[in-house]
Amino acid sequence: MLKIIDGEKFISESNEEIYRDVLEGQSVPDSLPVAYLNLIKDSNGGFTEDRYFHFFGFKGPGKHKINEWNAINLWKKYFGLTDDCFVFAEDMFGNQYFFKRYDTENVIYVLWISTGQIDFMADKFEYFVHDIVDDTSAEIMGELKGLGRSFFLNIRNKWEPFKHISHKIPVLLGGKDELDNLELCDSLTNIILLGQLNSQLKNLPFGACIKDVIYDKESLEVHLIFEERKNSSQ
């Protein structure tokens, strides 16, 4: 059975009032599965006990509030996600799990933020909980969960809410899923930086060679410096 914790500490009103206000404000899709709505109604989201998954809630910091996190201009635009994609959870590596607003079947998809790839994840919310979140067999998420556990076994790495395990050298630039290439990063900063990187790489001329990556810490803007491949006939 799925148990998520800590979401209630982000609120002061009763969960029933929050749930009613949000639904009346039409800030969540009408077609969301009952099992998911009941979970959020009871908990205001939060973290799984192993801290691997974070379910967004209705109230709390911006990095927890489901409406703010789903704002199209916050980070979604960099990955090409539309308002149709309703993100309800993330894992400690920042991968985003979402429904499609007008899909009455409530299929769940995942955006792998290190590569920008989108994959099918589960047919319904109950399967997502049983096969992905609980995943005691470690057949699906075992490798990533194991990497996360290994990262936090290092005494220097302490779990913090709203932080992602990020790659020092991004996967899209040749970085590896290895412990010495991992670090903690603010969740919003991480997803914005990787989103810009993903968007710019898609628009590079064929054969372009990246020479440098310029990152402005204040504006969170990323700029790729590249050299186009020379025409061999010239």
C-alpha positions, 0 to 999 in steps of 0.5 A, spaced: 500 500 500 502 506 498 504 511 503 506 518 502 509 523 508 510 530 509 505 533 505 501 535 511 506 539 514 506 544 508 498 546 509 494 550 515 487 549 512 484 542 512 485 537 507 478 537 505 477 545 504 484 545 500 481 539 495 474 543 494 478 549 493 482 546 488 477 542 484 472 548 484 478 552 481 478 547 475 486 547 477 486 539 476 483 535 470 476 532 471 478 526 468 484 524 473 483 517 476 479 517 483 485 513 486 490 518 485 485 524 487 483 520 494 491 520 495 492 527 494 486 529 498 488 525 504 495 527 504 496 533 500 502 529 496 509 528 499 514 523 499 514 516 499 518 513 505 524 511 501 524 518 499 525 516 492 518 519 489 515 526 490 508 527 489 506 534 488 500 537 492 495 543 492 498 547 498 506 549 500 512 551 497 512 552 489 516 546 488 511 542 491 504 546 489 502 542 483 499 548 479 505 552 480 509 546 477 505 545 471 505 552 469 507 551 462 512 557 462 516 554 468 520 549 465 515 544 460 516 549 454 523 547 454 521 539 453 516 541 448 510 539 454 504 542 453 498 544 458 495 537 456 501 534 460 499 534 467 505 532 472 503 529 478 509 526 481 517 526 480 523 521 482 529 523 486 533 524 479 527 529 477 524 524 472 517 527 471 510 522 471 504 525 468 497 524 465 494 527 459 488 531 461 483 529 456 485 521 456 480 518 460 484 512 460 489 515 465 495 512 462 501 514 465 507 517 462 514 519 464 519 524 461 526 522 463 529 529 464 536 527 462 535 525 455 528 529 454 525 522 452 518 520 453 516 513 455 509 510 457 510 508 464 503 504 466 496 503 464 493 506 470 494 509 477 494 503 481 499 499 476 503 505 477 503 504 484 504 497 484 509 496 479 513 502 479 513 506 486 512 500 490 517 495 485 519 490 490 522 486 485 526 492 482 525 489 475 523 496 473 526 502 477 531 497 481 537 500 477 535 507 478 533 506 485 539 502 487 544 508 484 540 513 489 541 509 495 548 508 493 549 516 492 546 517 499 550 512 503 556 517 502 556 520 508 557 527 504 550 526 501 544 528 505 537 527 502 533 534 502 526 536 499 526 539 493 533 537 491 534 532 485 540 528 484 543 531 478 549 529 473 555 534 474 556 532 466 549 532 463 548 525 460 546 529 453 553 532 453 557 525 455 556 524 462 555 517 465 550 514 471 556 514 475 557 516 483 562 521 481 558 524 476 552 525 481 551 531 485 545 534 489 541 540 485 535 544 487 529 541 483 527 547 479 534 549 477 536 542 475 530 541 470 530 548 467 538 547 466 536 540 463 530 543 459 534 548 455 540 544 454 535 539 451 531 544 447 538 547 444 541 540 442 535 539 438 536 545 434 543 544 433 545 544 425 547 537 423 554 535 425 555 541 429 561 540 434 559 543 441 565 547 444 563 550 450 557 551 455 555 558 458 551 558 464 549 564 468 547 562 475 543 568 476 538 568 470 539 560 469 540 561 462 544 556 458 548 557 451 551 552 447 557 555 443 558 550 437 562 550 431 558 548 424 561 542 420 565 545 414 562 542 408 568 538 405 567 540 398 569 547 400 
